[in-house]
Amino acid sequence: MRVTGRAPEVTRAVGSTESPLQILRRLGLRPRKALGQHFLVSREVADRIVQAALDEQPEGVLEIGPGLGILTERLASSGVPVVAIERDEGMRERLQEIQALHPALEVRYQDVLRAELQAVTAQGAWVAIGNLPYQITSPLLEKLLTTEPPFKAIVITVQKEVGERLASAPGTKQYGALSLLARFYAGPPAVICELGPGAFYPPPKVRSLAVKLVPKPCPPLPEEERRRFFAVVRAAFGHRRKKLRNALCLSGELGVSREQALRALRAARVEPDRRGETLSLEEFLALTGAVAQAREQG
C-alpha cells in the first residue's frame, strides 16, 4: 500500500542509546578494510539521511550495507518495510538484535552487486539508501540508477569527489562519464549534507557527501540506443584531451571512420573542434543519433 499524507518522521529505536563504538566492543567486531567498512557514527547525520528517504513517502526502503544498523534502527522504527542487504556475515548478530525489535525487517546476506534489485522495485515506490563503499561506488551507483522499474529515490553517502562529479556541469574539470550517467537516468543530485571524517569509524581520509537522486520514470532513449549513447560518452572521455573529431574515430567500440565522425558532428550541430567535457546531455543525445545515422549511410 502506498504511503500517503505526511512522511513518517525519524524516531529513535529502543537500544539506540548504545553508541556504534560500544556495539563493536560488546560484540568483539572490527571494521573490515577489505570491505571498505567505515561505520557511520553521527546520530545527527543518520537522522538527516533517513529523513531524506522518508520524505519521499516510500512504500519500502532497500538499505545497502546496514552494518551496525544506525540507519536500520531508524528506518525500521518508522513503520516502513525495510529490506537490508549486508555482505558481511560478521554483522549477523547485531542485525538480529534489531530484527528482534522489528520483526518486519528483512536482512539478506549477499553481495549487493549480485542482487536482483528489480525484484524490490517491482513491488512499488521503493527508496534505496546506504553508505556506499568507496571501492565499488561506480558499479553500484550504475546498478542503482539502471534498475527497472526505477527506485523512487536513491539516498546515498559517497566520497565528496564523487558527489561533486555527479553534480558537475559541462565545462568543469569534474564533468565526465559519471556526471552524464546521473543526468541520463536521474538529473543532478540534491545535497543533503557534507560529512567530515569524524562522522565515521574508522575515519576515512576524505570528506563525504550525502546526496539524493530521483530517477526519471523513463530514460531518454530505448535500451539499444542507450548502449550507443554510453559508447559515445566513453569515446569522448576516453580521449579527454582530444577534439571530438579525433576522439570518435579512435573508438573501436563505435566503429566510425574520420569522415563518418565529421558527418555525425555536423548533423548534431556540434563543432568538430570541441572536446567531450563541453557537451551537455542534450548534445550527447543528438550526437548519438547522428553517429547511428552516419554508420548506416556508410
C-alpha positions as a LaTeX table, in Angstrom:
\begin{tabular}{lrrr}
\hline
Residue & $x$ (\AA) & $y$ (\AA) & $z$ (\AA) \\
\hline
Met1 & 0.00 & 0.00 & 0.00 \\
Arg2 & 1.33 & 3.41 & $-0.93$ \\
Val3 & 2.15 & 5.68 & 1.99 \\
Thr4 & 0.09 & 8.89 & 1.81 \\
Gly5 & $-0.04$ & 12.12 & 3.72 \\
Arg6 & 2.85 & 13.35 & 5.81 \\
Ala7 & 6.10 & 11.42 & 5.58 \\
Pro8 & 6.99 & 9.33 & 8.65 \\
Glu9 & 9.48 & 11.02 & 10.92 \\
Val10 & 12.70 & 9.55 & 12.24 \\
Thr11 & 12.21 & 8.02 & 15.67 \\
Arg12 & 14.88 & 6.71 & 18.00 \\
Ala13 & 14.75 & 2.93 & 18.30 \\
Val14 & 14.89 & 1.00 & 21.57 \\
Gly15 & 18.53 & 0.36 & 22.41 \\
Ser16 & 19.85 & 3.12 & 20.14 \\
Thr17 & 21.40 & 4.89 & 23.16 \\
Glu18 & 24.30 & 2.45 & 22.74 \\
Ser19 & 26.94 & 4.02 & 20.50 \\
Pro20 & 28.32 & 2.20 & 17.44 \\
Leu21 & 31.72 & 2.01 & 19.16 \\
Gln22 & 30.13 & 0.38 & 22.20 \\
Ile23 & 28.37 & $-2.11$ & 19.94 \\
Leu24 & 31.66 & $-3.00$ & 18.24 \\
Arg25 & 33.37 & $-3.61$ & 21.59 \\
Arg26 & 30.47 & $-5.58$ & 23.04 \\
Leu27 & 30.26 & $-7.92$ & 20.06 \\
Gly28 & 34.02 & $-8.12$ & 19.51 \\
Leu29 & 33.76 & $-6.72$ & 15.97 \\
Arg30 & 36.34 & $-4.84$ & 13.93 \\
Pro31 & 35.81 & $-2.86$ & 10.70 \\
Arg32 & 36.97 & $-4.91$ & 7.72 \\
Lys33 & 39.30 & $-2.93$ & 5.49 \\
Ala34 & 38.80 & $-5.40$ & 2.62 \\
Leu35 & 35.10 & $-4.47$ & 2.54 \\
Gly36 & 35.78 & $-0.75$ & 2.82 \\
Gln37 & 33.88 & $-0.55$ & 6.13 \\
His38 & 33.60 & 2.91 & 7.65 \\
Phe39 & 30.64 & 2.83 & 10.02 \\
Leu40 & 28.51 & 5.94 & 10.34 \\
Val41 & 28.58 & 7.05 & 13.99 \\
Ser42 & 26.97 & 10.52 & 13.86 \\
Arg43 & 23.38 & 10.31 & 15.14 \\
Glu44 & 22.54 & 13.76 & 13.77 \\
Val45 & 23.72 & 12.84 & 10.28 \\
Ala46 & 21.89 & 9.50 & 10.46 \\
Asp47 & 18.66 & 11.34 & 11.30 \\
Arg48 & 19.08 & 13.68 & 8.32 \\
Ile49 & 19.84 & 10.88 & 5.87 \\
Val50 & 16.91 & 8.74 & 6.98 \\
Gln51 & 14.53 & 11.69 & 6.95 \\
Ala52 & 15.59 & 12.48 & 3.36 \\
Ala53 & 14.49 & 8.94 & 2.42 \\
Leu54 & 11.23 & 9.08 & 4.39 \\
Asp55 & 10.36 & 12.45 & 2.84 \\
Glu56 & 9.74 & 10.52 & $-0.40$ \\
Gln57 & 6.87 & 8.66 & 1.33 \\
Pro58 & 8.17 & 5.29 & 0.11 \\
Glu59 & 6.30 & 2.01 & 0.12 \\
Gly60 & 9.53 & 0.40 & 1.27 \\
Val61 & 13.24 & 1.05 & 1.71 \\
Leu62 & 16.18 & $-1.00$ & 0.45 \\
Glu63 & 19.22 & $-0.42$ & 2.66 \\
Ile64 & 22.65 & $-1.23$ & 1.27 \\
Gly65 & 25.25 & $-2.31$ & 3.82 \\
Pro66 & 23.39 & $-1.81$ & 7.12 \\
Gly67 & 26.49 & $-2.73$ & 9.14 \\
Leu68 & 25.85 & $-1.84$ & 12.79 \\
Gly69 & 22.35 & $-0.63$ & 11.98 \\
Ile70 & 22.48 & 3.09 & 12.78 \\
Leu71 & 20.25 & 3.77 & 9.76 \\
Thr72 & 18.43 & 0.44 & 10.02 \\
Glu73 & 17.05 & 1.14 & 13.50 \\
Arg74 & 15.65 & 4.48 & 12.41 \\
Leu75 & 14.15 & 3.13 & 9.20 \\
Ala76 & 12.54 & 0.12 & 10.89 \\
Ser77 & 11.13 & 2.33 & 13.66 \\
Ser78 & 9.32 & 4.46 & 11.08 \\
Gly79 & 6.97 & 1.58 & 10.19 \\
Val80 & 8.07 & 1.47 & 6.54 \\
Pro81 & 9.04 & $-2.04$ & 5.28 \\
Val82 & 12.83 & $-2.41$ & 5.13 \\
Val83 & 14.97 & $-4.90$ & 3.22 \\
Ala84 & 18.66 & $-4.67$ & 4.15 \\
Ile85 & 21.44 & $-6.24$ & 2.08 \\
Glu86 & 24.63 & $-6.99$ & 4.02 \\
Arg87 & 27.68 & $-8.77$ & 2.65 \\
Asp88 & 29.49 & $-9.20$ & 5.98 \\
Glu89 & 28.23 & $-12.25$ & 7.88 \\
Gly90 & 30.01 & $-10.85$ & 10.93 \\
Met91 & 27.20 & $-8.29$ & 11.26 \\
Arg92 & 24.57 & $-11.03$ & 11.66 \\
Glu93 & 24.45 & $-10.96$ & 15.47 \\
Arg94 & 23.98 & $-7.19$ & 15.58 \\
Leu95 & 21.33 & $-7.16$ & 12.88 \\
Gln96 & 19.47 & $-10.00$ & 14.58 \\
Glu97 & 19.26 & $-7.79$ & 17.67 \\
Ile98 & 17.48 & $-5.16$ & 15.60 \\
Gln99 & 15.24 & $-7.77$ & 13.97 \\
Ala100 & 14.17 & $-8.95$ & 17.43 \\
Leu101 & 12.70 & $-5.48$ & 17.99 \\
His102 & 11.41 & $-5.10$ & 14.43 \\
Pro103 & 10.28 & $-8.50$ & 13.05 \\
Ala104 & 9.22 & $-6.93$ & 9.73 \\
Leu105 & 12.85 & $-6.06$ & 8.97 \\
Glu106 & 14.29 & $-8.44$ & 6.37 \\
Val107 & 18.06 & $-8.90$ & 6.12 \\
Arg108 & 19.66 & $-10.61$ & 3.15 \\
Tyr109 & 23.31 & $-11.65$ & 3.41 \\
Gln110 & 24.69 & $-11.29$ & $-0.10$ \\
Asp111 & 26.78 & $-9.11$ & $-2.39$ \\
Val112 & 24.58 & $-6.22$ & $-3.49$ \\
Leu113 & 26.28 & $-6.17$ & $-6.90$ \\
Arg114 & 24.81 & $-9.64$ & $-7.49$ \\
Ala115 & 21.38 & $-8.90$ & $-6.05$ \\
Glu116 & 18.24 & $-8.73$ & $-8.21$ \\
Leu117 & 17.14 & $-5.23$ & $-7.24$ \\
Gln118 & 14.24 & $-5.17$ & $-9.71$ \\
Ala119 & 12.51 & $-7.74$ & $-7.51$ \\
Val120 & 12.29 & $-4.98$ & $-4.91$ \\
Thr121 & 11.38 & $-2.04$ & $-7.16$ \\
Ala122 & 8.68 & $-4.12$ & $-8.86$ \\
Gln123 & 6.79 & $-4.03$ & $-5.54$ \\
Gly124 & 6.14 & $-0.29$ & $-5.85$ \\
Ala125 & 7.69 & 3.03 & $-4.87$ \\
Trp126 & 10.83 & 1.96 & $-3.02$ \\
Val127 & 13.79 & 4.11 & $-1.99$ \\
Ala128 & 17.39 & 2.90 & $-1.88$ \\
Ile129 & 19.62 & 4.16 & 0.94 \\
Gly130 & 23.17 & 3.43 & 2.02 \\
Asn131 & 26.74 & 4.46 & 2.68 \\
Leu132 & 28.46 & 3.18 & $-0.48$ \\
Pro133 & 31.88 & 1.53 & $-0.05$ \\
Tyr134 & 34.38 & 3.67 & $-1.95$ \\
Gln135 & 35.87 & 0.78 & $-3.96$ \\
Ile136 & 32.52 & $-0.21$ & $-5.54$ \\
Thr137 & 30.85 & 3.20 & $-5.76$ \\
Ser138 & 30.78 & 3.48 & $-9.56$ \\
Pro139 & 29.43 & 0.00 & $-10.42$ \\
Leu140 & 26.95 & 0.11 & $-7.53$ \\
Leu141 & 25.72 & 3.58 & $-8.48$ \\
Glu142 & 25.27 & 2.40 & $-12.07$ \\
Lys143 & 23.33 & $-0.64$ & $-10.84$ \\
Leu144 & 21.04 & 1.53 & $-8.70$ \\
Leu145 & 20.39 & 4.04 & $-11.49$ \\
Thr146 & 19.74 & 1.43 & $-14.18$ \\
Thr147 & 17.38 & $-0.77$ & $-12.14$ \\
Glu148 & 13.99 & $-1.09$ & $-13.85$ \\
Pro149 & 11.40 & $-0.36$ & $-12.62$ \\
Pro150 & 13.40 & 2.54 & $-11.13$ \\
Phe151 & 13.71 & 3.43 & $-7.48$ \\
Lys152 & 11.56 & 6.35 & $-6.39$ \\
Ala153 & 14.72 & 7.92 & $-4.97$ \\
Ile154 & 18.30 & 6.97 & $-4.17$ \\
Val155 & 19.77 & 8.41 & $-0.96$ \\
Ile156 & 23.48 & 7.62 & $-0.69$ \\
Thr157 & 26.66 & 8.75 & 1.00 \\
Val158 & 29.65 & 8.89 & $-1.31$ \\
Gln159 & 33.15 & 10.31 & $-1.34$ \\
Lys160 & 32.94 & 14.09 & $-1.76$ \\
Glu161 & 34.83 & 13.95 & $-5.05$ \\
Val162 & 32.25 & 11.51 & $-6.44$ \\
Gly163 & 29.37 & 13.69 & $-5.24$ \\
Glu164 & 30.91 & 16.69 & $-6.97$ \\
Arg165 & 31.32 & 14.71 & $-10.18$ \\
Leu166 & 27.66 & 13.68 & $-10.04$ \\
Ala167 & 26.60 & 17.31 & $-9.68$ \\
Ser168 & 29.13 & 18.88 & $-12.07$ \\
Ala169 & 28.15 & 20.88 & $-15.15$ \\
Pro170 & 29.65 & 20.83 & $-18.67$ \\
Gly171 & 32.91 & 22.72 & $-18.93$ \\
Thr172 & 34.10 & 21.93 & $-15.40$ \\
Lys173 & 37.04 & 19.68 & $-14.60$ \\
Gln174 & 34.83 & 17.26 & $-12.60$ \\
Tyr175 & 32.39 & 16.76 & $-15.50$ \\
Gly176 & 32.68 & 13.34 & $-17.06$ \\
Ala177 & 31.06 & 9.98 & $-17.75$ \\
Leu178 & 29.71 & 9.69 & $-14.18$ \\
Ser179 & 28.07 & 13.13 & $-14.49$ \\
Leu180 & 26.31 & 12.01 & $-17.65$ \\
Leu181 & 25.25 & 8.70 & $-16.11$ \\
Ala182 & 23.46 & 10.68 & $-13.39$ \\
Arg183 & 21.94 & 13.18 & $-15.83$ \\
Phe184 & 20.77 & 10.45 & $-18.19$ \\
Tyr185 & 18.91 & 8.47 & $-15.53$ \\
Ala186 & 18.12 & 10.99 & $-12.82$ \\
Gly187 & 19.44 & 14.52 & $-13.20$ \\
Pro188 & 21.81 & 16.33 & $-10.81$ \\
Pro189 & 21.61 & 15.23 & $-7.17$ \\
Ala190 & 20.39 & 17.25 & $-4.20$ \\
Val191 & 22.99 & 17.52 & $-1.45$ \\
Ile192 & 21.67 & 16.50 & 1.97 \\
Cys193 & 24.81 & 17.27 & 3.96 \\
Glu194 & 28.59 & 17.12 & 3.93 \\
Leu195 & 30.29 & 14.68 & 6.31 \\
Gly196 & 33.72 & 15.05 & 7.78 \\
Pro197 & 35.92 & 12.03 & 8.58 \\
Gly198 & 34.77 & 12.16 & 12.21 \\
Ala199 & 31.24 & 11.13 & 11.20 \\
Phe200 & 32.60 & 7.60 & 10.61 \\
Tyr201 & 34.57 & 4.93 & 12.44 \\
Pro202 & 37.26 & 4.38 & 11.45 \\
Pro203 & 37.50 & 7.90 & 9.99 \\
Pro204 & 38.29 & 7.86 & 6.25 \\
Lys205 & 40.97 & 10.11 & 4.77 \\
Val206 & 38.42 & 12.03 & 2.70 \\
Arg207 & 35.23 & 14.02 & 3.22 \\
Ser208 & 31.89 & 12.64 & 2.05 \\
Leu209 & 28.57 & 13.90 & 0.73 \\
Ala210 & 25.11 & 12.53 & 1.40 \\
Val211 & 23.05 & 13.10 & $-1.73$ \\
Lys212 & 19.61 & 12.28 & $-3.11$ \\
Leu213 & 18.97 & 11.27 & $-6.71$ \\
Val214 & 15.46 & 10.97 & $-8.13$ \\
Pro215 & 15.46 & 8.60 & $-11.14$ \\
Lys216 & 13.41 & 9.54 & $-14.19$ \\
Pro217 & 10.33 & 7.35 & $-14.83$ \\
Cys218 & 11.68 & 6.62 & $-18.32$ \\
Pro219 & 15.26 & 7.15 & $-19.58$ \\
Pro220 & 15.51 & 9.40 & $-22.66$ \\
Leu221 & 16.46 & 6.55 & $-25.03$ \\
Pro222 & 15.37 & 2.91 & $-25.54$ \\
Glu223 & 17.78 & 0.19 & $-24.39$ \\
Glu224 & 19.57 & $-0.42$ & $-27.71$ \\
Glu225 & 20.24 & 3.28 & $-28.21$ \\
Arg226 & 21.37 & 3.64 & $-24.59$ \\
Arg227 & 24.31 & 1.34 & $-25.33$ \\
Arg228 & 25.30 & 3.56 & $-28.24$ \\
Phe229 & 24.87 & 6.70 & $-26.13$ \\
Phe230 & 27.31 & 5.47 & $-23.48$ \\
Ala231 & 29.70 & 4.26 & $-26.18$ \\
Val232 & 29.76 & 7.85 & $-27.50$ \\
Val233 & 30.32 & 9.14 & $-23.95$ \\
Arg234 & 33.16 & 6.67 & $-23.38$ \\
Ala235 & 34.75 & 7.70 & $-26.70$ \\
Ala236 & 34.53 & 11.38 & $-25.79$ \\
Phe237 & 36.05 & 10.95 & $-22.33$ \\
Gly238 & 38.37 & 8.06 & $-23.14$ \\
His239 & 40.48 & 10.56 & $-25.07$ \\
Arg240 & 39.59 & 13.54 & $-22.92$ \\
Arg241 & 42.17 & 15.97 & $-24.31$ \\
Lys242 & 41.43 & 15.13 & $-27.92$ \\
Lys243 & 38.94 & 17.02 & $-30.05$ \\
Leu244 & 35.75 & 15.14 & $-30.81$ \\
Arg245 & 36.56 & 14.74 & $-34.50$ \\
Asn246 & 39.53 & 12.60 & $-33.42$ \\
Ala247 & 38.11 & 11.01 & $-30.27$ \\
Leu248 & 35.11 & 9.48 & $-32.05$ \\
Cys249 & 37.05 & 7.81 & $-34.83$ \\
Leu250 & 39.66 & 6.47 & $-32.37$ \\
Ser251 & 36.93 & 4.47 & $-30.61$ \\
Gly252 & 36.93 & 0.85 & $-31.67$ \\
Glu253 & 33.61 & 0.47 & $-29.90$ \\
Leu254 & 31.84 & 2.99 & $-32.16$ \\
Gly255 & 33.46 & 1.78 & $-35.38$ \\
Val256 & 33.24 & 5.06 & $-37.29$ \\
Ser257 & 35.73 & 6.50 & $-39.74$ \\
Arg258 & 37.03 & 10.06 & $-39.55$ \\
Glu259 & 34.67 & 11.05 & $-42.36$ \\
Gln260 & 31.68 & 9.46 & $-40.59$ \\
Ala261 & 32.64 & 11.18 & $-37.32$ \\
Leu262 & 32.76 & 14.57 & $-39.04$ \\
Arg263 & 29.43 & 13.92 & $-40.74$ \\
Ala264 & 27.84 & 12.96 & $-37.41$ \\
Leu265 & 29.20 & 16.06 & $-35.66$ \\
Arg266 & 27.86 & 18.32 & $-38.40$ \\
Ala267 & 24.45 & 16.62 & $-38.27$ \\
Ala268 & 24.33 & 17.06 & $-34.48$ \\
Arg269 & 25.41 & 20.71 & $-34.84$ \\
Val270 & 28.46 & 20.12 & $-32.69$ \\
Glu271 & 31.70 & 21.84 & $-33.69$ \\
Pro272 & 34.33 & 19.15 & $-34.50$ \\
Asp273 & 36.99 & 21.03 & $-32.52$ \\
Arg274 & 35.06 & 20.82 & $-29.26$ \\
Arg275 & 36.00 & 18.36 & $-26.51$ \\
Gly276 & 33.67 & 15.95 & $-24.75$ \\
Glu277 & 33.69 & 17.79 & $-21.40$ \\
Thr278 & 31.95 & 20.78 & $-23.05$ \\
Leu279 & 28.89 & 18.87 & $-24.32$ \\
Ser280 & 25.57 & 18.85 & $-22.49$ \\
Leu281 & 23.36 & 15.78 & $-22.14$ \\
Glu282 & 21.15 & 17.08 & $-24.96$ \\
Glu283 & 24.15 & 17.44 & $-27.26$ \\
Phe284 & 25.34 & 13.93 & $-26.46$ \\
Leu285 & 21.85 & 12.62 & $-27.21$ \\
Ala286 & 21.83 & 14.40 & $-30.58$ \\
Leu287 & 25.32 & 13.11 & $-31.36$ \\
Thr288 & 24.27 & 9.54 & $-30.55$ \\
Gly289 & 21.53 & 9.64 & $-33.16$ \\
Ala290 & 23.84 & 11.27 & $-35.68$ \\
Val291 & 26.53 & 8.61 & $-35.18$ \\
Ala292 & 23.98 & 5.87 & $-35.83$ \\
Gln293 & 22.82 & 7.61 & $-38.99$ \\
Ala294 & 26.38 & 8.13 & $-40.22$ \\
Arg295 & 27.15 & 4.44 & $-39.79$ \\
Glu296 & 24.01 & 3.44 & $-41.68$ \\
Gln297 & 24.94 & 5.71 & $-44.57$ \\
Gly298 & 28.44 & 4.22 & $-44.71$ \\
\hline
\end{tabular}
